[in-house]
């Protein structure tokens, strides 16, 4: 079982620390995109967390189920209105199975990077394929690795710098590893450090993983409102269809 990096301390602060991602202007395009793909079928969220997307998607009438490794994050989901409509399995979303089949599976906000080896990411695609109906889709939202901004011979990149938060990414180019270090200023004036390990992954590498699982790329955009994906895009929203 992978290590759970989203324990009670992270879960307690998660919604507040990611408050901008809970803005309706951010959430609505995601839910619109996913609801259209789900149609009359059910949706499976891998890494459902505190329900940022699952709850509004369920409110649209989509039957949503979830998988998450963190009991603490799911406990926060359970405190929210509408959570009783969503079943969640606790486990590693690369391998955990749930009952039923789905027209849609999705991982948002860089969740695929929480799987810190290529083998786990490949297993995730295969797990999704086993859950999808023929013609069903998986959607992944993930950043494009920012290696172009990394000076030669360096491994640290500052991605956020403010009076209350400093974010530094530490790259391990040899292993496609990435550790995000977050320094946050507390109310008592102390600084708290939280470090999260990830594995960054390239768009075409994900395409190959999908092919290995019997899926093909259907569309790729740079955002949820179907903005064109270009060489300058910093993230992508990709849809693969089960053949």
N, C-alpha and C positions, 0 to 999 in steps of 0.2 A: 504494500500500500504506500503511495507517495506521501511525503510529509505535508501536513496541513499548515500552510502559512497564513491562513485566515482564521485564527483563533478568536477568543472572546475580545481581546484587546483591539484587534483590527476590526472585528464585526461591530463593536460598540461605536466606533468612530467612522465607519465606512461611508454611510450616507452623507454625513456632514462633510467629510474630507473630499467627497466626490460630488458636492452639491451642484456644480455646474452641469454635470451629466444627468441630473434629475430635472432639469429645466424642461418644461413641455416643448419648447422650441427644439430641443435636442431629441426628446423621446418620440414625439409625434411622427417624424419622418421614418424612424426605425419601425414603429408599430405599423404604419401605413404599408411599408415595404413588406414586412413579414406577414401581415394579415392577408394581403393580396396573394402571396405565394401559398399560404396555408389553405386558402379557400374554405371548403366545408370540412376539411380534414383536421387532424390533431397536430399539435406542434410539440417538439421536445427541445427544451433548453438545456444545454450542457454547461455547467457552471452557473446555475440559476441565481446563486447569491441571495441578496436581500429582495429580489423580485423587481428590480428597476424596470425591466422590460416585460417580464412574465405577467405581472399584475395588470398593466394597461392592455396587454394583448388579450388576456383573458376577458377583460371588460368589453372588448370588441366582439366577444362571442366565440373566440377560438379556444378549443379545449387544449390546455397547456399542462404538460408534465415536465418534471425537471430532475436533474441529477446534480449533486454537489458533494464534495468531500467534506465541507465544513459544516458541522452541526451548529456552530455558533452563528454563521451567516444565515442558515435556514431558520434558526430560531427567531432572528430578526424579521425574516419574511413572514413567519407565522403570527407576528404581532400586528400585521397590517390588514386592513379591510380587504376582503376578497380572497385572502390566502386559503380559506377553506375549500375553494374550488380547484386548487392546484395540488396534485400529489407530487411528492418529492422523494426520490431514493437517495440515501446517503451512501456515497462511494466514489471511487475513481471513475470519472466520466469517460476515460479511455477504454474501460472494460466492463463497467457495470451495465447490466441489462435490465430493462423494465418491460412490463407486459404491453402488448398491443403493437400496432404499426402506425406510422406517422407520414403525413404528406410533407412535413417540414421538420428539419432539425437546424439549430442555429447556435453559434458561439459569437458573442459580441464583446467589444471593448477589450480586444487583445487576449481573450481567454485561452485561445489555442496555445499561446506562449507559456501558459502555466504548466504545460507538459514539457518537461525540461530535457527530453531526449527525442531524437528523431524516431526511434522505435515506438515511443508512447504516442507521438503524433500520428504515425502510420496506423497504430492500433485504434486510435480515435476514429479515423475515417472508416475503418473496417467495422467498428462498432456502430457507427451511424448508419452505414449501408445495411447492416443487419436489421435495423429498426425501420428503415424507410420502405414505403410502398414503391412499386415500379413507377417511375416517373417522378418520385418524390425528390426533394431538394435539400441540400445543406447550404447554409449561408454562414460565412465567416467574415467578421470585421476585424482587421488587424493592421497594425502599422507596417509600413515598408521600412526595413532596417536602415537606420540613419548613418551608415558607414561613410558616406561621402563627406559628412561633417566632422569625421574623426581624423585629426592630424596624423600623418605617418608616424608610426612608432608609439602612439599614445593609445590609452585604453579608456580614458574617462571623458564624458561629455556632459556638460551642464545643460539640462533641458528645462529647468525652471529656477528662477531666482527672484525672490520677493522678500519683504520684511518678515514674513511668517513662514515661508517654506523655501527650501532649497532642494532641488531634485538633481541627482547625478546618476547617469547611466555608466556602468562599468562593463566593458565588452571583453569577451574572451573569443577572439576571432577564430582561433584554431578549432574550438568546439561549438561555435555559434551560440555561445552562452552570453547571458546578459543579466546583470544584477542591478536593479533600480534601488538607489539609496534615497530615502526621503527624510530630510531633517525638518521637523516641524516645531514651531515655537509654541510652548504651552502657556496657559494663563498665568502660571506662577513664574514665568520668565525663563524656565529651563527649556532646553532643546531635547526633543525625542528623535531617535533614529530608528527607522524601520527599513529593513532591506529585504527585497523580494527577488528570488531567482526566476529567470525565464530562459526560454530558448527562442531566439529570433528565427524567422523562417521567410524564405523568399516566395513571391507569388508563383513562379513556375515550379518550385519545389512542392508547393501545395497542390498544384495541378497534377503532378506526378503521383503524389499520395492518393489523390482522388481516383486517378486512372487505375492504380493498384487495387482500389476497393470497388471498381466497377462503375465509376461515375465519370462524367465528362463536364468540362467547363461550359456553362451556358451564358454567363455574363459577368463582367467585372467593371466596377465603377470606383470612383475615388470618394464617394460619399453616398449617403442613403437617399439623396434626391437625384440619383443617377447622373451625377457629374462625371464627365469623361475621365477615364484613367489615363494618365500620361507619365512620362519619365520624371516629371516634377512632383507627382503625387506623393504625399507623405503617409497615406494609408489606402487600403482598398476594401471594398465590400464585394465579395465574390460569391457566385452561385454555381454550384455543381449539381447536376441532375443524375439520378440513378438510372442506368440503362436497363 
